[in-house]
Amino acid sequence: MPAEKPTVLILCTGNSCRSHLAEGIARAAAGDIITFASAGSKPAGYVHPLAIQVMREIDIDISNHTSKHMNEFLAGKVETVITVCGNADQACPIFPGQVNRHHWPFDDPAHAPGTEAEKLEVFRRVRDEIRRTFTAYADGRRDVLKTAAKFTQ
């Protein structure tokens, strides 16, 4: 019987941009070995349309994501919490079963000034920064599983 996949919760204040970008990218990179979810300390109630658009550009669909409050996860087992903004890091409680906590802050593209094209460039830059970070994280988690498997054979 396969072991239960660990849950990684990605937190941001509004749960409208950065945490959804990270959740979508992380799921694409390692959703087969880890359950990824995102939430916010003060959820905006929507996923930013430009976040959905820039993710489609890299063939990841987050259009069905919803903005959730972090308290929805307090009853479950969360192995790792990753905060992607300073406010969420400050407001983050300890979750049941939590073993790891990481804080990887990224600029908030939702507050980017300028024209639609200028805002899109900020969303793309932040998406690409998140993609590099969370792809490396997923690769590291895979390496740990491969190493552990070698020792259990």
C-alpha positions in Angstrom: 0.0 0.0 0.0 1.5 3.3 -1.0 2.3 5.9 1.6 0.1 8.9 1.9 1.5 11.9 0.0 2.7 14.7 2.3 0.8 18.0 2.1 2.6 21.2 1.4 0.6 24.4 2.1 1.6 27.6 0.3 0.5 30.7 2.1 0.1 34.3 1.1 -2.0 37.1 2.5 -4.6 37.4 -0.2 -4.3 34.0 -1.8 -5.0 35.6 -5.2 -1.7 35.6 -7.0 1.7 34.3 -5.7 0.4 31.3 -3.8 -1.7 30.2 -6.8 1.2 30.6 -9.1 3.3 28.5 -6.8 0.6 25.9 -6.2 0.1 25.4 -10.0 3.8 25.2 -10.7 4.5 22.9 -7.8 1.6 20.6 -8.8 3.0 20.4 -12.3 6.5 19.6 -11.0 5.7 17.2 -8.2 1.9 16.6 -7.8 2.5 12.9 -8.2 4.5 12.7 -5.0 3.2 15.7 -2.9 -0.3 17.2 -2.4 0.0 21.0 -2.9 -2.6 23.5 -1.7 -2.6 27.3 -1.2 -4.4 29.6 1.2 -4.3 33.1 2.6 -4.4 34.8 6.0 -6.9 37.3 4.5 -8.2 35.7 1.3 -9.2 38.1 -1.5 -12.0 35.8 -2.6 -10.8 35.4 -6.2 -7.8 34.3 -8.2 -6.3 37.3 -10.1 -7.1 37.1 -13.9 -3.6 38.0 -14.8 -2.2 35.1 -12.7 -4.5 32.7 -14.6 -3.4 34.3 -17.9 0.4 34.0 -17.3 0.0 30.4 -16.1 -1.8 29.5 -19.3 1.2 30.8 -21.2 3.2 28.0 -19.6 0.4 25.4 -20.1 -0.7 25.3 -16.5 -4.4 25.9 -15.9 -5.3 27.4 -12.5 -8.7 28.8 -13.6 -10.5 26.4 -11.2 -8.4 27.4 -8.2 -10.3 29.2 -5.4 -9.2 31.7 -2.8 -9.2 29.9 0.6 -8.5 30.8 4.2 -5.6 29.1 5.9 -7.8 28.1 8.8 -9.5 25.5 6.4 -6.3 23.5 6.8 -6.0 23.5 10.6 -7.9 20.2 10.9 -5.7 18.3 8.4 -2.1 17.2 8.5 0.2 19.7 6.8 3.8 18.5 6.5 5.3 21.7 5.2 4.2 25.3 5.1 5.8 27.7 2.6 5.0 31.4 2.9 5.5 33.5 -0.2 4.9 36.9 1.4 6.0 38.7 4.6 2.5 39.2 6.0 1.6 35.5 5.7 4.8 34.6 7.4 3.9 36.8 10.3 0.3 35.5 10.6 1.2 31.8 10.0 0.0 29.4 12.7 1.6 26.0 13.4 -0.4 23.3 11.6 -1.1 19.8 12.8 1.7 17.5 11.8 3.9 20.4 10.5 7.5 19.4 10.2 8.9 22.1 7.9 8.4 25.8 7.4 10.0 27.9 4.7 9.7 31.6 3.9 10.4 32.5 0.3 9.1 36.0 -0.4 8.2 37.2 -3.9 7.0 40.6 -5.1 3.3 41.0 -5.3 2.3 41.3 -8.9 -1.3 42.3 -7.9 0.0 45.7 -6.9 2.0 46.3 -10.0 1.5 49.8 -11.4 1.2 50.8 -15.1 -0.6 49.6 -18.2 -2.0 46.2 -18.7 1.2 45.2 -20.7 3.4 46.5 -17.9 1.4 44.6 -15.2 1.7 41.4 -17.4 5.4 41.8 -17.4 5.5 41.9 -13.6 3.2 38.8 -13.4 5.5 37.0 -15.9 8.7 37.9 -13.9 7.2 36.8 -10.6 5.8 33.6 -12.2 9.3 32.8 -13.6 10.9 33.5 -10.2 8.4 31.2 -8.5 8.9 28.6 -11.2 12.6 28.5 -10.6 12.2 28.2 -6.9 9.4 25.7 -6.8 10.8 23.5 -9.5 14.1 23.3 -7.6 12.1 22.5 -4.5 10.2 19.7 -6.3 13.5 18.3 -7.7 15.0 18.3 -4.2 12.0 16.4 -2.8 12.3 13.8 -5.7 16.0 13.4 -4.9 15.2 12.7 -1.3 12.7 10.0 -2.2 15.1 8.4 -4.7 17.9 8.3 -2.0 15.5 6.9 0.6 14.3 4.2 -1.9 17.9 3.1 -2.4 18.4 2.6 1.3 15.2 0.6 1.7 15.9 -1.9 -1.1 
